[in-house]
Amino acid sequence: MSENSGLRTYTASEAIGANIRVKLIAESATVPVEVEIAGLGDQHIGITECAVASGDPVAVRLRTYPGTQEIVAADSFAVGAVLYGAAAGKVTDNSAGAGNAIGQAMEAAGALNDIVEMVPYNVLSDTAANIEIVDSANHTLAANVEASLAEIYVDAKSAQCIIPIPLSSLMLETGAALTTFVSAAAATCGFSQEGNKEIVLRWNNHGTPPKVAAFGIPMPADLNAGANVEVHWRAKMSGATDSPVLEHECYFGAGDTDCAGADDEIDGTTNLTEYTATIAHADVGGSPEELTLIFGPKATELATDDLLVYSVWLEYTRQVMAA
């Protein structure tokens, strides 16, 4: 075992100039071990003291050596520029593909191959964007800590978290159970199997269609009560004549007043479409509040066609949990 004060001799594996970053060659059997020129983004062990030919001994001032170091510039940069490892063992202030910051310029570089004074960084990164990550399990496409954290927080604070409201949980606003849809000259709604396949909630064309209700919809613990909550429906018309407004009411608790936002209008189309309404964040009851939702087509606007609702859900914004 040996140690030194920061200036050490290695074997040059290639012709290497003075003031050039070098790195060890893994598993080198040469004594002293071989070094080669560090490339773009490569971490170096030190900087050469003088130019040498391939196979010659080369003195390397290790990056742990105290004080500043002289190094070759790959381009022009200003005093105080944050420097990165460039190709051919040089340094640059261009961080693209260059990995971690390695130091700061004490003097300006006017052009390629200028020799400048650099203060090496003891910590190899000035920002999280320069710390690479290894994701062998392919959990993320991010290449650095900054992008990975941003991805995690975008998910953690997503505005597209869903609370499903199954159609089977709905009942008439009066409290009566919904049953099988019957097409009749009456104000009815119920469950209908369309094309012997999907089951939907269907309103008969009538001047005074009934409303349906979902109650006891719990607000989750990760709900951000400072953000809006949206009500979503996927619906369509049986024909292309009527385009009724889908009226709705929202209540957080028995003493609450209706805090529903503006009603959406169903397009007069047989295409399945998503419709939304917003509950303003000032009206949103946080956890453990429960929401009651009442909705249905507006009176006098369902004269010819039936309204079919395929699904209902809430979308909310998460907050980062503290415990």
N, C-alpha and C positions, 0 to 999 in steps of 0.2 A: 504494500500500500504506500502511496506517495501523496504529497500535497504540495501546493505552491502558492505563491502570493498573488496570482492573477495573470501571470505571463507564462505561457506554456508552449512547448515545442511539439508539433505534430508532423506527419508526413503528408505532403501535398499529393493528391491523387491525379492532379491535372495542373497545368500552368495557372497560377493564381496571382493576381495583381496585389498591390499594396492597398490597405484600407478597404478591404472587401470582406463582406460577411461570409462565414464558412460554417458548415455543419459536419458532424461526425458521419462516417460511413459505417452503418450497422454491421456488426460482426467482422470488422476489419481485423486481419491477422498480422498486420504490419506492426513493427515496433520502431518508433512510436506509432500509434494508430493513425489511420488516414483521415483526412478531412477533404471536403469538396465544396465548391461554391454553392451558397444557399440561393435558392430560386425565389420566385414571386410567392410571398406569403409564408415561406419556410421560416421556422424558428432557427436561429443561429446560436452557436456556442460562444462565438467571439469574432473579432475583426483582425485581419492579418496586419502585421507590422511592416512587412516589405514584400516585394514581388519575388516569386520563386518559380522555378521550372517544375514540371511533373516529376515526382519521385524525390524532390529535395525536401529537407527539413524546412518547416515554416513556423515562425513565431506568431502565436495568436494571443492577442490581448482579450482575455475572457470577459464575457458580459457582466460578470460579477466584480470586475476590477473597479476600484473606486475612481471617481472623477469623470470627466467627459472623454469622448473618443472622436477621432477623425474618421470620416467615412466618405465614400464616393456617392455622389448624387446621380440619380437616373434621369432627372429633369430639373427644371427650375422650381424654386419654392421660396417663401419668405421666411424671415426670422420668426421664430415661434411656431412654425408649422409642425403639426403632429406628423411623425414619420412612420412609414411602414416598410416592410421588406419587399424590395423590388427584384426583378430578374437580374441575373448576373452578379448577385451579391451586393447590389447597390440599395439605395433608399429613395423613397418617393413620398409625396404628400397625397397621392391618389390612393384611396383606400379600396378601390374596386378589386376584389379578388385577392387582396393583400393580407388578409387575416388580421391578427392583433397589431395594435400600435406598439412600436418598439422604442420610441424616444421622441425627443423634441429638438428642433433645429435651433442652435445658438447663433447661427449666422445664415444669411441668405445664400441660395445656390442660383447662379445666373444661367447655367446651362448644364447639359449632360457632361458628366465626368468631373465637375467641380468637386473639390474636397472641402467638406464642411465639418464644423464641430457639432456634435450631437450629445445631448444628455440622455443616457439610456433610462428607460422606465424600469423600475424594480417590479412593478405590476404590469403584466403584459397586455392589459386592455384599458382603454380610456372610456369605453362605453360597452354596454351589453351587446350592441350590434356587432362588436368585433370578437365576441367569445363564441366559438363554434360549438355545435353540439353533435354528438354521435347518437343517431336514433336507429339502432340495429333492428328494432321491432317495427319500424315504419309507422309510428304513431302520428308523425307530423311531416309536412313538407318543408318546414322551416329549417334554415341552415345555421341560425345563430340564436343566442339566448333572447335577444330583443324580440325577434319575430316569433319565437316560440311562446314567450310570455304574452305577446299581443294576441296570438291565436287562442291561448287559454282564457284570457280575460274577455275576448269577444264572445266566446262560448259561455263563460260564467255569467256575463251580463247581457245575454241575448235578449232581444225584444220579441223573439219568436217561440217562446215557451208556450206549450199548449195545455189547456185544461179541456178535455173532451166532454161533451154533453151528449150522451147516447140518446137517440130518438126514443128508445124504450123507456127512458126515465121521464119523458114528458107526460103531462096530463092536461086536461082542459082547465082553463083559468078558474072554473067553478070548483075544481077539485075532483071532478068526475074522471074516470079512467078513459083513455082513448081505446077505441076498438077498431075493427076492420072498416075501411072506407067503403061507403055506399054512395054511389052516384044517384042523387035524387034532387028534386026541386026543393031543397031545404038547406039550412045553414049547418053543414056537417064538415067534419074533417076526421081523418083516421089513417090507419096504416094500409098501404096499398102495395101489392107485389106487381112491379112493372115488368111486362114481358116474361112472366114466370121466373124472374131472376131477382133483382134487387128490391128490397122493401124500403119504401119511402113514406114520408108524412104528406098526405094529400088533402087539399082543401077543395071542396065543391064550389063551382061558380055560383055565387049568391051575393045579394046586396049587403047582408050583415054576417060575414063569416066570423066564426068564433076565434078567440085567442087561445094559445096553449102556454103552459108554464113549466119551468124547471126551477126547483127550489133546493136550498141546502147545498149550493155549489160552493165548496170550501175554497178560500183563498190560501194558497200555499205559503209555507214559512219563508221561501226565498223570493216572494213577491216584492218588487220595488213599488211601494205605495206612492212614490213620487213620480211615477210614469203612468201614462195612459194605459187602459186596458181596452182591447178591441173585441167585439163580438163578430163572429164570422158565420155565414151561412153559405152552403152550396145548394143552389135551387135553379129551377127552370119552370117555364109555363107549358101547359099541354098544347097550346096554340099560340098564334102570333098576333092576337088581337089586343088582349089586356096587358097592361104594364103597371101593376098595383104597387103602391108604396108598402114596404114591409115595416109596419109599426112595431116598436118594442118599448118596454119599460124595464128599468133596473132598480133594485132596492137592496141596500146593505142593512139588513135588520128591519124589524117591524116598525120602528119609529122613523125610518128614513123616508125622504121624499124621492120621487122619481129622478134618477140621475142619468137617465139614458141620453145619449147624444143624438145627433140628427139621424132621422130614418133614411134608409137607402131605398131606391126604387128598383123593382125587379124589371129587367128588360123584357119587352114583349117578344121573347124568343124561346124556342124549344131547345136551345143549347144550354148545357149545364154551366152555370157561371157562379163565381164567388162574390158575395156581397158582404159589406162590413159596416159597422157602426162603432163609434168611439165613446168610451166612458172617460171623461176628463180626469186627470190624476188627482185633482182637488176633491173629487167625489169618490175616489177609490177607497174602499175599506180594506185595510191590511189584514194579515193573519192575526187572530183566528176568525175573522169575519166570514159570513156566508152571503152569497149573492142569490137573489131571486130574479129570474129572467122571464118576462112575459112577452110573447110576440105573435104576430099574425098579420094577414093582409088587411089593408085599410078598407073600411066600409064603403060600399058603392063602387069599388074599383075592380071587382072581380065578377064582371057581368057575363062574360062569354067563356073564358078559359078557366081551367083548374090550375092551382099553384102546387108544385111538388118541391118539397124540401128534402134533400138527401143527407145532409149532415149539419151539425151545429157544434161550435167550439169557441173557447176564449183564447186569446193570445195576450201574454203579459211579458213584462221585462223583469229579468232576474236582478237580484242584488247579491253581492258577494257576502256570504254568511260569515259572521264574526265568531261563531261558536257552533 
